[in-house]
Amino acid sequence: MKRKPDFLLVLMVAFGVAVLVTLMTPMAANDTVAAPASELQAGVIILE
């Protein structure tokens, strides 16, 4: 019965690390990643 709390602790640590990674990812993301590559993707209509 000694192994069960250890396994639960490992699961809790893994969950905590996953939550931290999820929260830190948007802060580390660059603004240029989400920027549209062209005027068509941005929805800009150019009338010539």
C-alpha positions as CSV (number, residue, x, y, z in Angstrom):
1,M,0.0,0.0,0.0
2,K,3.0,2.2,0.1
3,R,3.3,2.7,-3.6
4,K,-0.2,4.3,-4.0
5,P,0.6,7.8,-2.4
6,D,3.9,7.9,-4.4
7,F,1.9,7.4,-7.7
8,L,-0.6,10.0,-6.6
9,L,2.2,12.5,-5.9
10,V,3.8,11.9,-9.3
11,L,0.4,12.5,-11.0
12,M,-0.1,15.7,-9.0
13,V,3.3,17.0,-9.9
14,A,2.8,16.2,-13.6
15,F,-0.6,18.0,-13.5
16,G,1.0,21.0,-11.8
17,V,3.8,21.2,-14.4
18,A,1.2,20.9,-17.2
19,V,-0.8,23.8,-15.7
20,L,2.3,25.9,-15.4
21,V,3.4,25.2,-19.0
22,T,-0.1,26.1,-20.2
23,L,-0.1,29.4,-18.3
24,M,3.4,30.4,-19.4
25,T,3.0,29.5,-23.1
26,P,0.9,32.6,-24.1
27,M,3.4,34.9,-22.3
28,A,6.3,33.4,-24.2
29,A,4.6,33.5,-27.6
30,N,5.7,36.1,-30.1
31,D,3.2,38.6,-31.6
32,T,4.4,37.9,-35.1
33,V,3.3,34.2,-34.9
34,A,-0.4,35.1,-34.9
35,A,0.0,37.9,-37.5
36,P,-1.6,37.3,-40.8
37,A,0.8,36.5,-43.7
38,S,-1.1,38.5,-46.3
39,E,-3.8,41.2,-46.7
40,L,-6.2,38.4,-47.8
41,Q,-5.8,36.6,-44.5
42,A,-6.1,39.9,-42.6
43,G,-9.4,40.7,-44.3
44,V,-8.1,43.9,-45.9
45,I,-9.8,44.8,-49.1
46,I,-7.7,46.9,-51.4
47,L,-9.7,48.7,-54.1
48,E,-7.5,49.8,-57.0
